[in-house]
Amino acid sequence: MCESSVFIKKGNTESLIMENVAAILPQKGGRFLLRGLLGESMEVKGQIDEINLMAHKIIIKSPE
């Protein structure tokens, strides 16, 4: 399995927002649509700060 966990970073704090993410689709306005393994989805605003494929971890930096 190649799913990853997505975290939102605000300042120096990272918070888990979604596990088992299978796809990340860029949207308009600096947003990303996260799609989970079981069909769940979530939209988040920010920019990609880090992608660590070995750790299955993606960090999105919040604009706030």
C-alpha positions as a Markdown table, in Angstrom:
| # | Residue | x | y | z |
|---|---|---|---|---|
| 1 | Met | 0.0 | 0.0 | 0.0 |
| 2 | Cys | 1.2 | 3.5 | -0.8 |
| 3 | Glu | -1.2 | 5.7 | 1.1 |
| 4 | Ser | 0.1 | 8.6 | 3.0 |
| 5 | Ser | -1.0 | 10.7 | 6.0 |
| 6 | Val | -1.5 | 14.4 | 5.4 |
| 7 | Phe | -0.7 | 17.0 | 8.0 |
| 8 | Ile | -1.5 | 20.7 | 8.1 |
| 9 | Lys | 1.4 | 22.9 | 9.4 |
| 10 | Lys | 0.5 | 26.2 | 11.3 |
| 11 | Gly | 3.6 | 27.9 | 12.5 |
| 12 | Asn | 5.8 | 25.1 | 14.0 |
| 13 | Thr | 2.9 | 22.8 | 14.8 |
| 14 | Glu | 1.8 | 19.9 | 12.6 |
| 15 | Ser | -1.7 | 18.4 | 12.9 |
| 16 | Leu | -2.9 | 15.2 | 11.2 |
| 17 | Ile | -5.9 | 16.0 | 9.0 |
| 18 | Met | -6.3 | 12.8 | 7.0 |
| 19 | Glu | -4.9 | 9.3 | 7.0 |
| 20 | Asn | -4.8 | 6.8 | 4.1 |
| 21 | Val | -4.7 | 9.4 | 1.4 |
| 22 | Ala | -4.4 | 7.9 | -2.0 |
| 23 | Ala | -4.6 | 11.0 | -4.2 |
| 24 | Ile | -4.0 | 14.8 | -3.9 |
| 25 | Leu | -5.5 | 16.9 | -6.7 |
| 26 | Pro | -4.7 | 20.6 | -7.1 |
| 27 | Gln | -7.7 | 22.9 | -7.2 |
| 28 | Lys | -8.1 | 26.6 | -8.0 |
| 29 | Gly | -7.2 | 29.2 | -5.4 |
| 30 | Gly | -4.3 | 27.3 | -3.7 |
| 31 | Arg | -6.5 | 24.4 | -2.6 |
| 32 | Phe | -6.0 | 20.7 | -2.7 |
| 33 | Leu | -8.6 | 17.9 | -2.8 |
| 34 | Leu | -7.5 | 14.9 | -0.7 |
| 35 | Arg | -9.0 | 11.6 | -1.6 |
| 36 | Gly | -8.8 | 8.7 | 0.8 |
| 37 | Leu | -8.5 | 5.0 | 0.1 |
| 38 | Leu | -12.2 | 4.3 | 1.0 |
| 39 | Gly | -13.6 | 7.2 | -1.1 |
| 40 | Glu | -13.7 | 9.9 | 1.5 |
| 41 | Ser | -12.5 | 13.4 | 0.5 |
| 42 | Met | -11.5 | 16.7 | 2.0 |
| 43 | Glu | -10.4 | 20.0 | 0.6 |
| 44 | Val | -7.7 | 22.0 | 2.2 |
| 45 | Lys | -6.1 | 25.4 | 1.5 |
| 46 | Gly | -2.3 | 25.9 | 1.6 |
| 47 | Gln | 0.9 | 25.0 | -0.1 |
| 48 | Ile | 2.8 | 21.8 | -0.1 |
| 49 | Asp | 5.7 | 22.2 | 2.4 |
| 50 | Glu | 7.1 | 18.6 | 2.3 |
| 51 | Ile | 6.5 | 15.2 | 0.7 |
| 52 | Asn | 8.3 | 12.4 | 2.4 |
| 53 | Leu | 7.6 | 9.2 | 0.4 |
| 54 | Met | 9.6 | 7.0 | 2.7 |
| 55 | Ala | 7.6 | 8.0 | 5.8 |
| 56 | His | 4.3 | 8.2 | 3.8 |
| 57 | Lys | 3.9 | 11.8 | 5.1 |
| 58 | Ile | 2.8 | 14.9 | 3.3 |
| 59 | Ile | 2.8 | 18.3 | 5.0 |
| 60 | Ile | 0.7 | 21.2 | 3.7 |
| 61 | Lys | 1.5 | 24.7 | 5.1 |
| 62 | Ser | -1.5 | 26.7 | 6.1 |
| 63 | Pro | -1.7 | 30.2 | 4.7 |
| 64 | Glu | -2.7 | 31.5 | 8.1 |
